[in-house]
């Protein structure tokens, strides 16, 4: 049985990923700390914690892949790769914010949200 406390905690867990804008890697550390504190008490919190952390780790992984690909292009084209990153950053932020908000709203309604493009690092 999912309690209102589980629902509120799971919603806060998803929203805690915004801590990455407050301190480095806060988008991973904050939900990890919240998740590990309560994962054994509720399967609902456990599922939402894994989901939020996997999404943030996936974004980190994709960002590292992009950096590996863009650095040589930037060097060869005298900075055009940086312009491409700058132009892609706004849609990325819109995507990230909207997905996290959708996951938070879904958790608040007592449902599970499946993040898109997730690699399941934590099963």
N, C-alpha and C positions, 0 to 999 in steps of 0.2 A: 504494500500500500504506500503510495506516494503522499507525503504530508506537505502542507503548505510551507513548512520550514525547508524541506528538500527542494521544493520548487524555487523558493526565494534564493536559496544558497546556489542552486544551479544557474539561475539567472545572473547572480553576482559573479559567479565563476566565469561565465562568458564575457561579461562586461569588464572583468579584471584584465583581459587581454589588452585593453587600452592603456595599461600601465607602461607599455613599451614606449609611449610618448612622454613618460615622466622620467624613467631611468632606463639605461641600456639593458636589453633582454628582459625587461619587466613584463613584456607580453608573453613570455614563457615562464618566468620565475613566479609571478603572482598567481596564475591559475594552477601551477604545479603545487605551490604551498597550500592553496585552498583545497585542491583535490586530495593531496596526501593526508590532510587533516581529517577529512570526512569520508574518504572512499570506502572504508569498511563498514560504515553505518547505513549506507543506502545505495542500492544498485542504480537508482536514478542519478544520484550525484556522481557515482563512479563512471557511468556512461557519458555524462555530459563533460566531466573532467577530461576523460580520455579524448573525446571529440575535440574540445577546445585546444588542448595541448597538441594533438596531432595536426590540427589545422595550422597552428602557429609554427610548428616544426617544419611542416610542408612549405610554408611561405619562406622560411629561412633557407631551406634547401634549394628552392627554386631561385631565390635571390642569389645564392652562391653560384649556382649554375649560370645564371645570367651574367654575373660579374666575370666568371671565367671566360665566357664567350665575348663579352663586350670589351674587355681590356685590349686584346689584340686588334680589334676593329678600331678602337679609339686611337691607338698608337699609329696604325696604318693610315687612317683617314684624317689625322690631325684634329681630333675632337668631335667628329660627326657622331660617333657612338654616344657621347655624352648628351648631345642634343636629342637623340632618340630616347635615351633613358628619361630625360627631363619631360619629354612629350608623353611618355607612357606612365609617368608617376601619378598624374591626376586621375586617370581611369583606374589605376591600381588602388589608390586611396578610396575612391568611390566604391569599388568592388569590395575591398576589405571592410570598410565601415558598414556597408549594407548587409553583408553576409553575417558579420558579428551581431548586428542589431536583429536580423532575422532569427539567428540562433537564440538570442536572449529572449525575444518575444515568444518563440516556440517553447523554450524552457519555462517561461512564465505561464504558459497555457497548459503545462504538464505534458508536453510532447517532446519527442526527440527530433533534433534537426541534423540532417546529413550535410555536412559541409562539402562543397564541390572541390574537386581536384586534390583530395586528401590522400597522403601516403600514411598508412596505418603503422606508425613507428611503435606505438603502445597498443597492445591488443587486449 
